[in-house]
Structures are given as structure tokens and as C-alpha cells.
């Protein structure tokens, strides 16, 4: 995942934990790589950080429902998260995959905060 390396290179040295978490949530996810990337892009979009979002948008495929779930998590809209979660469960997503969407959203939120500082 070249975009993962691009994000990590943009992060300052003090954000070592965030760099490690990027690998953990994106490279070792139970989600398909395209779905994980889509969740990352949507979560970054929800943070409002244009720096990282512009890096990812060019090449990132997006699975709409999982992406909307990630964006809702970052936006802290519990009603939306619940609605998207239920839809994904009906689509056959496992508990582990749903957990990974949340993990991706959390780490992307951290990336955006670090780059906004």
C-alpha cells in the first residue's frame, strides 16, 4: 500500500505511535484492502484535514457503506453509526470487520490531528 507509506512520511517523528497504528489498522485488517482504504479516505474526509485527504483521494476505491460508517464514527454521529453498522451486518460483515472499520476511523482521526498541529 503505497499510500500508507505516503501518509507515514508526512507525519512528524514524534507521531511514531500513529505510524505504527497505520500499519496495524490498514495492513493487517480483516477488511479487503480496497474497503480499508475507502474507510481511511472517508474518515479523513470527516476530519476536515485536506493535507492527507488530497494524498489519498486520487487512487482510493471506496465501498460506500463502510466508508460512510467510518465517516460517521469520526463525526461522532451515534445514530448514523448504528444505521450503517446494521446495514453492514445485513451485508454479511463480521464483527471483526466492523471493529476494523472503527479502528481505521480512529487512527485516521489521529493522523489528521497530528497533521493539523
ABEGO torsion letter per residue (X at the ends): XAAAAAAAAABBAAAAAAAAAAAAAAAABABBAAAAAAAAAAAAAAAGBAAAAAAAAAABBBBAAAAAAAAAAAAGBAAAAAAAAAAAAAAGBBAAAAAAAAAAAAAAAAAAAAAAX
